[in-house]
Amino acid sequence: MKMPKYIVIHPIRKRTLEGMLKLPSEKNVLLRNLKSDCTDDADWLRSWAVPEQEKLYCEWNAKDLESIRKIFEKSEGGTGIEIEAIYEMQILEGEDFKEKVIEAIQP
């Protein structure tokens, strides 16, 4: 069964994000713990850090947004990562449109 996709937006200070980006994945305990707390109902896929905006955008597959919230509340006192917003989303891939563009410009 294909689950809906969600984008979770976290406000995180620029300095903190820059520090996270410098850590090798095996040393990033916070994100490793987050991934280990994922369930069949909510799975973190990837994140985009935008230090200039002080935002971390995270892509999730989840049954519903409450399943994502439960992950953040699961550990003792939560992960400490604030959630600004959660939105259901759909992904549009440039590659999906490549053939259409090539067909349109070929005689």
C-alpha positions as CSV (number, residue, x, y, z in Angstrom):
1,M,0.0,0.0,0.0
2,K,1.4,3.4,-1.0
3,M,1.4,5.9,1.8
4,P,0.9,9.6,1.4
5,K,4.0,11.9,1.4
6,Y,4.4,14.7,3.9
7,I,6.8,17.6,4.3
8,V,7.7,18.5,7.8
9,I,9.2,22.0,8.4
10,H,11.4,22.5,11.4
11,P,12.7,25.9,12.5
12,I,16.4,25.4,13.5
13,R,19.0,28.0,14.1
14,K,21.5,28.5,11.3
15,R,24.5,27.7,13.5
16,T,22.8,24.4,14.6
17,L,22.0,23.4,11.0
18,E,25.6,24.2,9.9
19,G,26.9,22.0,12.7
20,M,24.5,19.2,11.7
21,L,25.8,19.4,8.1
22,K,29.4,19.0,9.2
23,L,28.7,15.8,11.2
24,P,29.1,12.5,9.4
25,S,25.9,10.5,9.5
26,E,27.3,7.9,11.9
27,K,27.9,10.7,14.5
28,N,24.6,12.5,14.1
29,V,22.9,10.8,17.1
30,L,19.7,12.9,16.9
31,L,19.0,11.9,13.3
32,R,20.0,8.3,13.8
33,N,17.7,8.0,16.8
34,L,14.9,9.7,14.8
35,K,15.3,7.1,12.0
36,S,15.4,4.2,14.5
37,D,12.1,5.5,16.0
38,C,10.3,5.3,12.6
39,T,7.5,2.8,12.3
40,D,5.5,1.1,9.5
41,D,3.1,4.1,9.9
42,A,5.7,6.8,9.6
43,D,9.1,6.7,7.9
44,W,11.6,9.6,7.5
45,L,13.1,9.6,4.0
46,R,15.4,12.6,3.6
47,S,15.9,16.2,4.6
48,W,16.9,19.5,3.1
49,A,18.7,22.0,5.3
50,V,18.5,25.7,4.4
51,P,20.7,27.4,6.9
52,E,19.9,30.9,5.5
53,Q,16.2,30.4,6.2
54,E,16.9,28.6,9.5
55,K,14.7,25.7,8.2
56,L,15.0,22.0,7.9
57,Y,12.5,20.4,5.4
58,C,12.0,16.7,5.9
59,E,10.2,14.3,3.6
60,W,8.2,11.5,5.2
61,N,6.0,8.6,4.0
62,A,3.2,8.3,6.6
63,K,-0.3,6.9,7.2
64,D,-1.3,10.4,8.5
65,L,0.3,13.4,10.1
66,E,-0.4,12.2,13.6
67,S,1.8,9.2,12.9
68,I,4.7,11.6,12.3
69,R,3.9,13.6,15.4
70,K,4.0,10.4,17.5
71,I,7.6,9.7,16.3
72,F,8.7,13.1,17.7
73,E,6.9,12.5,21.0
74,K,8.1,8.8,21.3
75,S,11.5,9.4,22.9
76,E,11.9,10.7,26.4
77,G,10.3,14.1,26.3
78,G,10.4,14.1,22.5
79,T,13.3,14.7,20.2
80,G,13.6,18.4,21.1
81,I,13.1,19.3,17.5
82,E,10.2,21.8,17.1
83,I,7.7,21.2,14.3
84,E,6.6,24.4,12.6
85,A,4.2,22.7,10.2
86,I,3.3,19.4,8.5
87,Y,1.8,19.3,5.0
88,E,0.7,16.5,2.8
89,M,2.5,16.8,-0.5
90,Q,3.1,15.3,-3.9
91,I,6.5,15.2,-5.6
92,L,7.0,16.3,-9.2
93,E,10.1,15.0,-10.8
94,G,11.8,16.9,-13.6
95,E,12.8,13.6,-15.2
96,D,9.1,12.8,-15.5
97,F,8.6,15.7,-17.9
98,K,11.9,15.3,-19.9
99,E,10.4,13.2,-22.7
100,K,7.4,15.5,-23.0
101,V,9.8,18.4,-23.6
102,I,11.9,16.5,-26.1
103,E,8.7,15.4,-28.0
104,A,7.4,19.0,-28.1
105,I,10.6,20.4,-29.6
106,Q,11.3,17.7,-32.1
107,P,9.9,18.2,-35.6
